[in-house]
Amino acid sequence: MPSPHMQKNSDKLAVTLESDGYCIVPAVVHNELLERMHLEVTRTYSAGETESEQNEVIYGTACPSMVSEAHQQWMSGNRNHLPLNRLVSQMFEIASDLLESRDELGCGPAQIAVREPGVPSPTPHIDGYSKNEPEPNTPRAIVGVYLTDVLDKGDGALMVWPGERAAIANLRDARRFDEAEKIAKACGEGNAGCRPLLGPAGTIFIVDGNVPHANAARAIHGKRIAVYLRVY
Ligand SMILES: O=C(O)CCC(=O)C(=O)O
């Protein structure tokens, strides 16, 4: 049972998520788990040799073996053995509390998103839209956690444009998918509605699935590491 104080915080965050399209949960992940994950990612990370491997790291996930092993264990009900799944459990639980649907929610595999200076990164888009599918498979929400400090946009922040959420949701309901995508692609860093999500390592954030988002290029030396989970 959460304490009344924790419950109140969670209620406030749920209201913020509903009204603003995103919310930030201040650093809640234990240092020990953060350090362990950081170590595992840096130990196994490779930017890829071929162009297709590099694109998979940029637009799919880094550390694919770690991600697929964790997802297999997760799907078989073993959710606390691997460090990635301990982190995913915490992200999933927070999302379930804020979206108030613990029983119905599911999630895809985690994504490990490593961003380095000078390497391309995702431009504004909405998740789940694919030229190969007749309709988008948009997640209800994207849950992210930074494993490194992101205190400034140039640290490689996730940027969101929550003001476009309603128009995109309406277009989606009207099955005008191309127009929804066009709105997302037109989002720019210079727009007044652009919000970089900032916080020290351990910060968790939740973004409504209809909110366009992108990565702000990392402008400084070193890697920005985040883990993302899409909940459906
Ligand atoms: O790395 C990031 O912060 C953004 C990742 C992203 O937008 C994506 O992979 O869909």
The ligand as a Gaussian input file, in Angstrom:
#p B3LYP/6-31G(d) Opt

LIG

0 1
 O       16.695000       9.414000     -27.509000
 C       15.751000      10.146000     -27.323000
 O       15.694000      10.935000     -26.387000
 C       14.554000      10.110000     -28.248000
 C       14.230000       8.727000     -28.720000
 C       13.013000       8.695000     -29.575000
 O       12.346000       9.660000     -29.775000
 C       12.609000       7.461000     -30.186000
 O       13.434000       6.535000     -30.273000
 O       11.432000       7.366000     -30.626000

